[in-house]
């Protein structure tokens, strides 16, 4: 198996036309600061080549100035193989997890669920076989405990459900087009923003099989 780092995984998703926040690789603190200024604050900073980044403290979110980026970069550099600076997604209403695995009998299987830090806690997910239509995806989303949050729970802003469905169907199409190579793809979280603000792939883990010319 080959596991490209987050920067490489995301560049493949961007090439496939999927909604990924702008980001850049950085080799050191100075590059990280320059990138963050070009991208615009606030930014997220991540150590590359680390799986389960949040568990080992390899992610810093909402960095608002050059000084905080520089400090975070010095902390994160020893943890991985480089840094990734990314524009922070604002106006997030809910976080979803979108996962794909290959089943020897059924082919590609997609799991949709509550993402972010609540994954383990809520265990709220639905499984779909591919190919899945937009209606299948919408029905799966409606089946989640999280769905009322997307509808504007208790006066909170409504989420951009149409953009979430677009993103999920686009990700599913990408997996199917590259079915020979992709063993696994985990997107956690897909941040669904308020209406009109889209849905964004904030983290992606891609595992390729032996045939790796995606």
C-alpha angles and dihedrals in degrees: 000000000000122000112194114207121256094266091054093042091051094047088057091050091049090051088054088057096251124150107261123156115248112270143162138202117245127192097199145002095278093053090046091054093047091049093048091052090050093048095045128241140309098055138169120229122203136180109238124228095031120117118208088024097179092055093058094040093250095140131073118188135197097018104177106187144023093262094056090047091052093049092047091047092056089050095048102040095079091053101062149005097282139318137282120206116198137178110253116246109237131201094030111176099178141357124228133189117221113189134176130194132171115243115200090222105033103030118220115014123191125207119198122188152129107308140190119052093337096067097098094035101052101029086201110159146133128206124219133183117231135273090055123177125222087256091054090050094047091049090050091051091049088054093061123099084228094062097094087060089059090051093057103273116214096346096315116137117278116250126239093256093168090056090048091053090046091051095046093048090047091051090048091051090050090052092049094047089053096036093132093059109029114085095170141355123189121186111187114188117019096182112215109204131200118289113302093013097091136221120281136202101231097174133014134184115194123188117191127199126225095287098069106170095115 
